Amino acid sequence: AIRIAVLISGNGSNLQAILDACQAGEINGEVVAVVSNKADVYGLTRAEEAGVPALVVAPQAGESREDYDARLDAELSQLNVDLVVLAGFMRILSEGFVNRFAGRMLNIHPSLLPKYTGLNTHQRALDAGDEEHGCSVHFVTPELDGGPVILQAKVPVFEGDDADDLAERVHTQEHRIYPLVVKWFAQGRLTMTDGKALFNGEVLPVAGYA
Ligand code: GAR
């Protein structure tokens, strides 16, 4: 079983989906730590309820991004982590940190990448009049939300939707595709080579197999 660290900043519903899939034996892996950059978030309670060590690595006043990431790295290194899963972790990570975990770090982003990197993706999809929206799981590279996509799920945009409606519809899909991708990683089927995501050694088309 692989050793997984999940990094969060909030509610942790994607964390929960991954914990449940490990518990069910769906993912051949164990979440060995949940790390939050914020104290008092519900995701930490979810970790405790699942019996997983939960720790807060809070940024200190005036601390550089590199210094913060070095402290994060120190925690993860101690835990011998095989995979870092970003699940609503709302900090940008430095190039050095990202490169250290190249091919071993995943993120989920609430848009159909390459559309809408960054924040407020649901409102931006609405403002653009998009008829579909969704979420993407990708390997993390130094370019923000720019790493190669592994799997996407699409949702329709209905007339009268607001950002909360869309967020809820997208979340439901996130909870399907993120555990699936982590399962594939734990099976050794996913690699990143030359900035491309490979599934069983073959380059993945965007919007793969969900
Ligand atoms: C998810 O929708 C995830 O895609 C998004 O934050 C939410 C976290 O929800 N991530 C980002 O926006 C990353 N920039 P959760 O805490 O309930 O898993």
Residues whose N, C-alpha, C, O or C-beta is under 5 A from the ligand:
A	BS01	GAR	G10 N11 G12 S13 N14 L15 A87 G88 F89 I108 H109 P110 G118
